Amino acid sequence: MAVSVKRLACHAGRRNTAWASAGDTNVPVGGALSSPRLTIEFAPPAAKFDASLLDALHGRRTRRDFTVAVLPDDVLGALLWAACGVNHPATVGRTAVSPLGLDAIDVYVALPAGVYRYRCAGHRLELHRPIDVRAAGGYRDFASTAPLDLIYVVDLARMKPVPNGQRDVLIGAAAGAIVQNVYLACAALGLATTPYGWLRQDKLADAMLLGRYERPIIAQTVAYPPAS
Ligand SMILES: Cc1cc2nc3c(=O)[nH]c(=O)nc-3n(C[C@H](O)[C@H](O)[C@H](O)COP(=O)(O)O)c2cc1C
């Protein structure tokens, strides 16, 4: 369960369908009038997962039918821990495999009130910018009402040990491991998800005010599906 006290006052189901074009700009970008929390602390997630691995593998699929229902903090915490949380505290090992253990992918969480960075070691979110960047990459379907996107950002500075010619494939593999973890967690938690590889990286990087060596490479929308 989240234990967050600080607030910042600011104004701030289809399968195999065609991917949304990165040129779609119909969804407005902008900060809603709200007060994003500065940090969101999560409790250990273990109790949230009562599905077996077999169940999760059977349930894994892409769903693009999202509702506006907000994910409770404990569900969000479980999702993020599954994405790339620390599962071996002694070595700060993570749930997601990463080439050379470089952990070059950071997970950002785009909520209506702000975009947060997931701090794996502390299992918490830290406010990065109090703005809504959910549509900034142009990847969202026009009809998407989902309250949450995960944005996978590579820090190229951390990839320096890898020779240039191999970087892209290893970055993609590292992001893919996180994407799959999130898929399985969504199956276990009753959530719908779609990753988006087709996004305007520059526009999203600008909106997020990312550093010189940071690139958003894939986004992944997560939401509750409509009741069936
Ligand atoms: C790296 C990656 C990028 C993807 N990008 C998109 C995308 O931009 N838009 C989209 O609608 N689906 C995207 N998908 C979802 C695939 O289209 C989907 O996984 C595929 O159609 C198979 O469906 P399934 O996941 O239900 O088995 C992506 C999947 C992956 C792994």
The ligand as an ORCA input file, in Angstrom:
! r2SCAN-3c Opt
* xyz 0 1
  C       8.275     -4.290    -29.156
  C       6.799     -4.271    -29.483
  C       6.232     -3.153    -30.042
  C       4.860     -3.122    -30.311
  N       4.325     -1.969    -30.805
  C       2.982     -1.895    -30.998
  C       2.415     -0.663    -31.449
  O       3.101      0.332    -31.730
  N       1.066     -0.607    -31.578
  C       0.269     -1.690    -31.278
  O      -0.957     -1.569    -31.405
  N       0.786     -2.865    -30.867
  C       2.118     -2.997    -30.698
  N       2.681     -4.172    -30.255
  C       1.783     -5.326    -29.936
  C       1.801     -6.390    -31.052
  O       1.125     -5.870    -32.178
  C       1.122     -7.649    -30.532
  O       1.935     -8.207    -29.517
  C       0.918     -8.663    -31.642
  O      -0.107     -8.214    -32.510
  C       0.580    -10.065    -31.124
  O      -0.580    -10.007    -30.316
  P      -0.564    -10.676    -28.843
  O       0.363     -9.859    -28.006
  O      -1.993    -10.594    -28.362
  O      -0.071    -12.084    -28.968
  C       4.043     -4.261    -30.032
  C       4.643     -5.407    -29.505
  C       5.993     -5.404    -29.211
  C       6.613     -6.657    -28.610
*
